[in-house]
């Protein structure tokens, strides 16, 4: 198993670097290509949320990324210094009146690609979990 924590400035470049390191670690742990792809997309979404929405692209604010992986599952926790949000109050991105609005789409996408997506009470930390055995929602 492997674990690492990063504290990065709120920049796309720093986020991209962490994302690349995490993807390489997942590949080295023998996760299937679909799992690596799914995690990459969810992680990208979560990092953008933290940098852009949470910290409003302020490079003086930091994003903390905690990553742990073994052959059974991986967990990525991403926390920003923003005020947080209430996940239950996000508009439903599939509702007709919201189709042209991006809000809520990122969280829906993360939920589609990960086994579990949880938020802390304040809403400024997301916990992404991927089990290595369930690449598809209805796998036996």
Buried (B, 14 or more C-beta within 10 A) or exposed (E): EEEEEBEBBBBEEBBEEBBEBBBEBBEEBEBEEEBBBBBBBBBBBBBBBBBBBBBEEBEEBBBBBBBBBEEEBBBBBBBBBBEBBEBEEBEEBEEEEBEEEEEBBBBBBBBEBBBEBEBEEEBBBBBBBBBBEEBEEEEE
